[in-house]
Amino acid sequence: MKPYDVVQVIALRDERFSKSSADYERNPCIGDVGTIIEVYSNPEPAFEVEYSGSNGCTIWLAAMYPEELKLSGQK
């Protein structure tokens, strides 16, 4: 996966999204479709993903692990 790929959330690892976020409308949910905006490699691979509403405003922005995502349109 690379920047600007469209991805779908398929899992949520650990409990890091169990509390509400004051910064955004809500936390990521399984089934959300967002865009990778940054790729990280240290200390382990991760992706900064943005999920936006139809008006273009950010609903959530979060670092996600590879096993939590799939490219949108893949089975």
C-alpha positions in Angstrom: 0.0 0.0 0.0 1.2 3.5 -0.8 0.1 7.1 -0.3 -3.3 8.0 -1.9 -4.4 4.4 -2.0 -8.1 4.0 -1.0 -8.4 1.4 1.8 -11.1 -0.2 3.9 -10.9 -0.9 7.6 -11.3 -4.6 8.1 -10.1 -5.0 11.7 -9.1 -2.9 14.7 -6.0 -4.1 16.6 -5.9 -3.7 20.4 -8.0 -1.2 22.3 -6.6 2.1 21.1 -9.9 3.3 19.7 -12.0 2.3 22.7 -12.2 5.9 24.0 -13.8 8.7 22.2 -11.5 11.2 20.4 -11.9 14.9 21.2 -10.0 15.8 18.0 -12.4 14.3 15.4 -16.1 13.4 15.0 -15.5 9.7 15.9 -13.0 6.9 15.9 -12.4 4.4 13.0 -15.0 1.6 12.5 -14.8 -1.6 10.5 -16.1 -1.0 7.1 -14.9 2.7 6.8 -13.2 3.6 3.6 -10.4 6.2 3.7 -7.2 7.3 2.0 -3.6 6.6 3.0 -1.9 10.0 3.5 1.4 8.8 5.0 3.4 5.6 5.2 5.5 4.8 8.2 8.2 2.1 8.6 9.7 2.5 12.1 9.3 0.9 14.5 6.8 -1.2 12.5 4.9 -0.6 9.3 1.8 1.6 9.6 -0.3 4.0 7.6 -1.8 7.4 8.4 -5.4 7.1 7.1 -7.9 9.9 6.7 -11.7 9.3 6.5 -13.7 12.2 5.3 -17.4 13.0 4.9 -19.1 14.0 1.7 -18.4 17.6 2.5 -14.7 17.0 2.6 -14.3 17.5 6.3 -12.2 15.0 8.2 -14.2 12.6 10.3 -11.2 10.7 11.7 -7.4 10.6 11.1 -5.5 7.7 12.6 -2.4 5.5 12.3 -3.5 2.1 11.2 -1.6 -1.2 11.0 -1.4 -3.2 7.7 -3.5 -6.1 9.0 -6.3 -3.6 9.8 -6.6 -2.5 6.2 -7.3 -3.8 2.7 -7.2 -2.0 -0.6 -10.7 -0.9 -1.4 -12.3 -3.1 -4.0 -10.2 -6.2 -3.0 -11.9 -9.3 -1.6 
